[in-house]
Amino acid sequence: MVIEKPPARVALALGSNLGDRLKALKDAVSAITSCVTINAVSPVYETPAAYVTNQPQFLNAALLGTTALEPLALLWSLKDIERELGRTPTFRFGPRTIDIDILFYDDLVLETLELTIPHPRLHERDFVLKPLSDLNPDLRHAKTGVSVAQMLAPMPPSSMICLGNLLS
């Protein structure tokens, strides 16, 4: 008897600050459907670049869905999508045509050289937490138990601008 594992619930973050940013996000959402069944997509936010600030502003969004892929297979699929959509290596936190990050994968806590789940900088990124909060503010960090809304609450006011539901 074969026991089929139910699909894993995932949360992904999307960002773009080079070229036609909105098209990059739309193309990413479309391509992600090859490996993730998308259940919800957040509004799009325009946000200042973090960490390395002397670069163009980003468009950011988040999505919730399910996948039959194991975490590393999902990562490789998302990296393939990034390459197909024109992402080329730059420098850490540098500009990019598209960035797709795995934020959560069920309640998994995973730390490998290639992949850390939940995303290791999730708690410090309002540009990720706000779109994710729009989708599910009660989603909890598998390691800390803290909800997305609780992680977002203490953050200082941001200059991010909600552009609306541009991806659905």
Contacts in CASP RR format, 6 or more apart in sequence:
PFRMAT RR
TARGET T0000
AUTHOR 0000-0000-0000
METHOD contacts of the structure
MODEL  1
MVIEKPPARVALALGSNLGDRLKALKDAVSAITSCVTINAVSPVYETPAA
YVTNQPQFLNAALLGTTALEPLALLWSLKDIERELGRTPTFRFGPRTIDI
DILFYDDLVLETLELTIPHPRLHERDFVLKPLSDLNPDLRHAKTGVSVAQ
MLAPMPPSSMICLGNLLS
5 68 0 8 1.000
7 37 0 8 1.000
7 66 0 8 1.000
7 67 0 8 1.000
7 68 0 8 1.000
8 66 0 8 1.000
8 67 0 8 1.000
8 68 0 8 1.000
8 69 0 8 1.000
8 71 0 8 1.000
8 105 0 8 1.000
8 106 0 8 1.000
8 108 0 8 1.000
9 64 0 8 1.000
9 65 0 8 1.000
9 66 0 8 1.000
9 104 0 8 1.000
9 105 0 8 1.000
9 106 0 8 1.000
10 36 0 8 1.000
10 64 0 8 1.000
10 65 0 8 1.000
10 66 0 8 1.000
10 67 0 8 1.000
10 74 0 8 1.000
10 102 0 8 1.000
10 103 0 8 1.000
10 104 0 8 1.000
10 105 0 8 1.000
10 106 0 8 1.000
11 62 0 8 1.000
11 63 0 8 1.000
11 64 0 8 1.000
11 65 0 8 1.000
11 102 0 8 1.000
11 103 0 8 1.000
11 104 0 8 1.000
11 132 0 8 1.000
11 135 0 8 1.000
11 136 0 8 1.000
11 139 0 8 1.000
12 32 0 8 1.000
12 36 0 8 1.000
12 62 0 8 1.000
12 63 0 8 1.000
12 65 0 8 1.000
12 78 0 8 1.000
12 100 0 8 1.000
12 101 0 8 1.000
12 102 0 8 1.000
12 103 0 8 1.000
13 60 0 8 1.000
13 61 0 8 1.000
13 62 0 8 1.000
13 99 0 8 1.000
13 100 0 8 1.000
13 101 0 8 1.000
13 103 0 8 1.000
13 119 0 8 1.000
13 128 0 8 1.000
13 131 0 8 1.000
13 132 0 8 1.000
14 25 0 8 1.000
14 28 0 8 1.000
14 29 0 8 1.000
14 60 0 8 1.000
14 61 0 8 1.000
14 62 0 8 1.000
14 63 0 8 1.000
14 98 0 8 1.000
14 99 0 8 1.000
14 100 0 8 1.000
15 21 0 8 1.000
15 24 0 8 1.000
15 25 0 8 1.000
15 58 0 8 1.000
15 59 0 8 1.000
15 60 0 8 1.000
15 61 0 8 1.000
15 96 0 8 1.000
15 98 0 8 1.000
15 99 0 8 1.000
15 100 0 8 1.000
16 22 0 8 1.000
16 24 0 8 1.000
16 25 0 8 1.000
16 28 0 8 1.000
16 58 0 8 1.000
16 59 0 8 1.000
16 96 0 8 1.000
16 97 0 8 1.000
16 98 0 8 1.000
16 99 0 8 1.000
17 49 0 8 1.000
17 55 0 8 1.000
17 56 0 8 1.000
17 57 0 8 1.000
17 58 0 8 1.000
17 59 0 8 1.000
17 95 0 8 1.000
17 96 0 8 1.000
18 24 0 8 1.000
18 56 0 8 1.000
18 95 0 8 1.000
18 96 0 8 1.000
18 97 0 8 1.000
19 97 0 8 1.000
21 58 0 8 1.000
21 59 0 8 1.000
22 44 0 8 1.000
22 59 0 8 1.000
22 166 0 8 1.000
24 59 0 8 1.000
24 85 0 8 1.000
24 97 0 8 1.000
24 98 0 8 1.000
25 44 0 8 1.000
25 59 0 8 1.000
25 61 0 8 1.000
25 98 0 8 1.000
25 166 0 8 1.000
25 167 0 8 1.000
26 166 0 8 1.000
26 167 0 8 1.000
27 85 0 8 1.000
27 98 0 8 1.000
28 81 0 8 1.000
28 82 0 8 1.000
28 85 0 8 1.000
28 98 0 8 1.000
28 100 0 8 1.000
29 38 0 8 1.000
29 41 0 8 1.000
29 61 0 8 1.000
29 63 0 8 1.000
29 167 0 8 1.000
31 81 0 8 1.000
31 84 0 8 1.000
31 85 0 8 1.000
32 38 0 8 1.000
32 63 0 8 1.000
32 78 0 8 1.000
32 81 0 8 1.000
32 100 0 8 1.000
34 77 0 8 1.000
34 81 0 8 1.000
35 67 0 8 1.000
35 69 0 8 1.000
35 74 0 8 1.000
35 77 0 8 1.000
35 78 0 8 1.000
36 63 0 8 1.000
36 65 0 8 1.000
36 66 0 8 1.000
36 67 0 8 1.000
36 74 0 8 1.000
37 65 0 8 1.000
37 66 0 8 1.000
37 67 0 8 1.000
38 63 0 8 1.000
38 64 0 8 1.000
38 65 0 8 1.000
39 63 0 8 1.000
39 64 0 8 1.000
39 65 0 8 1.000
39 66 0 8 1.000
40 63 0 8 1.000
40 64 0 8 1.000
40 65 0 8 1.000
40 135 0 8 1.000
40 136 0 8 1.000
41 61 0 8 1.000
41 62 0 8 1.000
41 63 0 8 1.000
41 135 0 8 1.000
41 165 0 8 1.000
41 167 0 8 1.000
41 168 0 8 1.000
42 61 0 8 1.000
42 62 0 8 1.000
42 63 0 8 1.000
42 131 0 8 1.000
42 132 0 8 1.000
42 134 0 8 1.000
42 135 0 8 1.000
42 167 0 8 1.000
43 61 0 8 1.000
43 131 0 8 1.000
43 134 0 8 1.000
43 162 0 8 1.000
43 163 0 8 1.000
43 164 0 8 1.000
43 165 0 8 1.000
43 166 0 8 1.000
44 59 0 8 1.000
44 60 0 8 1.000
44 61 0 8 1.000
44 131 0 8 1.000
44 162 0 8 1.000
44 163 0 8 1.000
44 164 0 8 1.000
44 165 0 8 1.000
44 166 0 8 1.000
44 167 0 8 1.000
45 59 0 8 1.000
45 60 0 8 1.000
45 61 0 8 1.000
45 127 0 8 1.000
45 130 0 8 1.000
45 131 0 8 1.000
45 160 0 8 1.000
45 161 0 8 1.000
45 162 0 8 1.000
45 163 0 8 1.000
46 57 0 8 1.000
46 58 0 8 1.000
46 59 0 8 1.000
46 60 0 8 1.000
46 160 0 8 1.000
46 161 0 8 1.000
46 163 0 8 1.000
47 57 0 8 1.000
47 58 0 8 1.000
47 59 0 8 1.000
47 60 0 8 1.000
47 126 0 8 1.000
47 127 0 8 1.000
47 158 0 8 1.000
47 159 0 8 1.000
47 160 0 8 1.000
47 161 0 8 1.000
48 57 0 8 1.000
48 58 0 8 1.000
48 159 0 8 1.000
48 160 0 8 1.000
49 55 0 8 1.000
49 56 0 8 1.000
49 57 0 8 1.000
49 58 0 8 1.000
49 93 0 8 1.000
49 94 0 8 1.000
49 95 0 8 1.000
50 93 0 8 1.000
50 125 0 8 1.000
50 127 0 8 1.000
51 92 0 8 1.000
51 93 0 8 1.000
52 91 0 8 1.000
52 92 0 8 1.000
52 93 0 8 1.000
52 94 0 8 1.000
55 94 0 8 1.000
55 95 0 8 1.000
56 95 0 8 1.000
58 127 0 8 1.000
59 163 0 8 1.000
60 127 0 8 1.000
60 128 0 8 1.000
60 131 0 8 1.000
60 160 0 8 1.000
61 131 0 8 1.000
61 167 0 8 1.000
62 103 0 8 1.000
62 128 0 8 1.000
62 131 0 8 1.000
62 132 0 8 1.000
62 134 0 8 1.000
62 135 0 8 1.000
63 135 0 8 1.000
64 135 0 8 1.000
64 136 0 8 1.000
67 74 0 8 1.000
69 77 0 8 1.000
71 102 0 8 1.000
71 105 0 8 1.000
71 108 0 8 1.000
71 110 0 8 1.000
71 115 0 8 1.000
71 117 0 8 1.000
72 112 0 8 1.000
72 114 0 8 1.000
72 115 0 8 1.000
74 102 0 8 1.000
74 105 0 8 1.000
75 102 0 8 1.000
75 114 0 8 1.000
75 115 0 8 1.000
78 100 0 8 1.000
78 102 0 8 1.000
81 98 0 8 1.000
81 100 0 8 1.000
82 96 0 8 1.000
82 98 0 8 1.000
82 99 0 8 1.000
82 100 0 8 1.000
85 97 0 8 1.000
85 98 0 8 1.000
86 97 0 8 1.000
86 98 0 8 1.000
87 96 0 8 1.000
87 97 0 8 1.000
87 98 0 8 1.000
87 99 0 8 1.000
88 97 0 8 1.000
90 96 0 8 1.000
101 119 0 8 1.000
101 128 0 8 1.000
102 115 0 8 1.000
102 117 0 8 1.000
102 119 0 8 1.000
103 117 0 8 1.000
103 118 0 8 1.000
103 119 0 8 1.000
103 122 0 8 1.000
103 128 0 8 1.000
103 132 0 8 1.000
104 117 0 8 1.000
104 118 0 8 1.000
104 119 0 8 1.000
104 139 0 8 1.000
104 141 0 8 1.000
104 142 0 8 1.000
105 117 0 8 1.000
106 142 0 8 1.000
107 142 0 8 1.000
108 117 0 8 1.000
108 142 0 8 1.000
109 117 0 8 1.000
109 118 0 8 1.000
109 142 0 8 1.000
109 143 0 8 1.000
110 116 0 8 1.000
110 117 0 8 1.000
117 142 0 8 1.000
118 141 0 8 1.000
118 142 0 8 1.000
118 143 0 8 1.000
119 128 0 8 1.000
122 128 0 8 1.000
122 129 0 8 1.000
122 141 0 8 1.000
122 151 0 8 1.000
123 129 0 8 1.000
123 141 0 8 1.000
123 144 0 8 1.000
123 146 0 8 1.000
123 151 0 8 1.000
126 152 0 8 1.000
126 155 0 8 1.000
126 158 0 8 1.000
126 160 0 8 1.000
127 158 0 8 1.000
127 160 0 8 1.000
129 148 0 8 1.000
129 151 0 8 1.000
129 152 0 8 1.000
129 155 0 8 1.000
130 152 0 8 1.000
130 158 0 8 1.000
130 160 0 8 1.000
132 139 0 8 1.000
132 148 0 8 1.000
133 148 0 8 1.000
133 149 0 8 1.000
133 152 0 8 1.000
136 148 0 8 1.000
137 147 0 8 1.000
137 148 0 8 1.000
137 149 0 8 1.000
137 152 0 8 1.000
138 147 0 8 1.000
138 148 0 8 1.000
138 149 0 8 1.000
139 147 0 8 1.000
139 148 0 8 1.000
140 146 0 8 1.000
140 147 0 8 1.000
140 148 0 8 1.000
141 147 0 8 1.000
141 148 0 8 1.000
141 151 0 8 1.000
END
